[in-house]
Amino acid sequence: EVSKKLKTISPYYASFNRMQQQMAMYAPALHVGKINREETKPASATLYKHPQYVSRFVDTDTGWGVDSGSIDALDVSSTHDMTVLGMSVFGDSDGAATHAGDIELLDEDEFVLASASFSFTSDGTDKLFDVLFDKPFDIKAGVLYTLVVGYVETAEVWYVADGEDSIEVQCAEGVAILDFSESDYYDYDYGDDYNDSTTDDNLFPRLIITC
């Protein structure tokens, strides 16, 4: 059932076995530090054509505060139709920690189009952790969508520093441009101060797409 709000997050909501099965199906590599934009094939899956990372940050920094109930959001649109398979998230910047939460893709009316729960243990580095939607979603050219991420535990995580707001992606039918912009979306239970993401500084290091 579609919902206008980020679903209630529980540390027991995620099925870690299901997550492992998904990750094994796509077999994306996990990277530490800056992403080489030439590495655009994160998966060996045959279910989708040309799966690739869309990395949108130049650098990372430490100390972005997250806690239960807070969310971060960023808008995205594309010049071409494409399928969004998921996105990558950061772990704790202070040391080893266990994280759980949710990611979502919303339409312009703030209805949930795709979602997934995550659970992982970070090691204090800026390694990225890939989270695949339960069901990939086909986005349409020229339509604005919203990316949302929410964590369960209070933590200080790595974040995108100096993010790019426009990225070219090589698709089967030519070059597509993904445009990112600040989002007006927030969780109505907590207020708009709980979405601090801008195009420069945010919790959205990269998408996993196919086109």
C-alpha positions in Angstrom: 0.0 0.0 0.0 1.4 3.3 -1.0 2.1 5.8 1.8 2.8 9.5 2.0 5.3 9.0 4.8 8.5 7.1 5.3 7.4 3.8 6.7 8.0 3.2 10.4 11.5 2.0 10.8 12.4 -0.9 13.0 15.8 -2.6 13.4 14.0 -5.9 13.0 12.2 -4.9 9.8 15.0 -5.8 7.5 15.5 -9.4 6.4 19.2 -9.7 6.3 19.1 -13.0 4.4 16.9 -11.4 1.7 19.4 -8.6 1.5 22.3 -11.0 1.1 20.4 -12.8 -1.7 19.8 -9.5 -3.5 23.4 -8.5 -3.2 24.6 -11.9 -4.4 22.3 -11.6 -7.4 23.7 -8.2 -8.5 27.2 -8.8 -7.0 28.1 -5.1 -6.8 31.6 -4.3 -5.6 31.9 -2.2 -2.4 34.3 0.7 -2.7 36.3 2.7 -0.2 37.1 6.4 -0.7 36.6 8.3 -3.8 34.7 6.5 -6.6 36.4 6.2 -10.0 33.6 7.3 -12.5 35.0 5.0 -15.1 33.9 2.0 -12.9 30.3 2.1 -14.1 29.4 -1.6 -14.0 28.5 -2.5 -10.4 26.7 -5.7 -11.2 27.0 -9.0 -13.1 23.2 -9.5 -13.1 21.6 -10.6 -16.3 18.1 -9.5 -15.3 18.8 -5.9 -16.3 20.8 -4.5 -19.2 23.9 -2.3 -18.5 23.5 -1.9 -14.7 25.8 0.9 -13.5 26.7 3.2 -10.7 25.9 6.9 -10.9 28.4 8.4 -8.5 27.7 12.1 -7.7 30.4 13.1 -5.2 33.8 14.5 -5.4 34.8 14.0 -1.7 33.4 12.8 1.6 33.4 14.2 5.1 32.6 13.0 8.6 30.0 13.8 11.3 26.6 13.9 9.6 24.1 13.2 12.5 21.3 10.7 11.9 18.7 9.3 14.4 15.5 7.4 14.6 12.7 9.3 12.8 14.9 11.7 10.9 15.1 11.5 7.1 17.2 13.0 4.4 15.8 13.6 0.9 17.1 14.8 -2.5 15.2 15.3 -5.8 16.3 13.7 -9.1 15.1 13.8 -12.7 16.4 12.4 -16.0 16.4 13.3 -19.6 15.9 9.6 -20.5 13.7 6.8 -19.2 15.7 4.4 -17.0 15.3 1.9 -14.2 16.5 2.7 -10.7 17.7 -0.5 -9.0 18.7 1.1 -5.7 21.3 3.4 -4.1 24.3 3.4 -1.8 24.5 4.6 1.8 27.2 5.5 4.2 28.2 4.0 7.6 29.5 5.5 10.8 32.4 7.8 10.7 33.5 7.2 14.3 34.3 3.5 14.1 32.6 0.1 13.7 28.8 0.3 14.1 25.7 -1.6 13.0 23.1 0.3 11.0 19.5 -0.3 9.9 17.0 1.8 8.1 15.1 2.4 4.9 15.5 3.9 1.4 12.6 5.1 -0.7 11.8 6.5 -4.1 8.8 8.9 -4.2 6.8 10.5 -6.9 5.8 14.2 -7.1 2.8 13.5 -4.9 5.1 11.9 -2.3 3.8 8.4 -2.8 6.2 5.6 -2.4 7.2 4.0 -5.7 10.0 1.8 -4.5 11.5 1.0 -1.1 14.0 -1.3 0.7 15.3 -1.8 4.2 18.9 -2.1 5.0 21.1 -3.6 7.7 24.9 -3.7 7.7 27.9 -3.2 9.9 30.3 -0.4 9.0 34.0 -0.2 9.9 34.5 3.6 10.4 35.8 4.2 6.8 33.8 5.8 4.1 33.0 2.5 2.4 29.7 2.5 0.6 27.0 -0.1 1.1 24.6 -0.9 -1.8 20.9 -1.2 -1.0 18.7 -2.6 -3.8 15.0 -1.8 -3.9 12.6 -4.7 -3.3 11.4 -4.0 -6.8 13.2 -1.8 -9.3 11.3 1.2 -10.6 11.2 2.6 -14.1 11.5 6.4 -14.0 10.3 8.6 -16.9 12.1 11.3 -18.6 11.4 14.8 -17.4 9.5 13.7 -14.2 10.8 14.8 -10.8 11.3 12.1 -8.2 12.5 12.2 -4.6 15.2 9.9 -3.0 14.7 9.3 0.8 17.0 7.7 3.3 16.3 7.1 7.0 18.4 5.5 9.7 17.2 3.8 12.9 20.1 4.4 15.3 21.6 7.7 16.4 25.0 8.0 14.7 27.4 10.3 13.0 27.9 9.0 9.4 30.1 9.9 6.5 28.4 12.2 3.9 28.8 13.6 0.4 30.9 16.7 0.4 30.9 18.8 -2.8 28.2 16.8 -4.6 27.5 17.2 -8.3 24.1 18.4 -9.4 24.2 17.2 -13.0 25.8 13.9 -14.2 26.0 12.4 -17.7 25.2 8.7 -18.0 25.8 6.5 -21.0 22.7 4.6 -21.9 21.8 2.2 -24.7 20.0 5.0 -26.6 22.6 7.7 -26.0 23.8 10.0 -23.2 21.3 10.7 -20.4 21.6 13.6 -17.9 20.6 13.1 -14.3 19.8 16.4 -12.5 19.8 16.5 -8.7 18.2 19.3 -6.7 17.2 20.2 -3.1 13.9 18.6 -2.0 11.0 20.1 -0.2 10.0 16.7 1.2 10.2 16.0 4.9 8.7 13.6 7.4 5.6 15.4 8.6 6.0 14.0 12.1 9.3 15.7 12.7 9.5 18.9 10.7 11.6 20.1 7.8 14.7 20.6 10.0 15.1 16.9 9.7 16.0 17.1 6.0 19.3 18.9 5.8 20.5 17.5 2.5 21.6 20.0 -0.2 23.1 19.2 -3.6 26.5 19.9 -2.2 26.2 18.1 1.2 24.0 15.1 1.6 23.6 11.3 2.2 23.2 10.3 -1.4 26.6 9.3 -2.8 25.4 7.2 -5.8 22.4 5.5 -7.5 22.4 2.1 -9.1 20.6 2.3 -12.4 20.2 0.6 -15.8 19.2 2.3 -19.0 
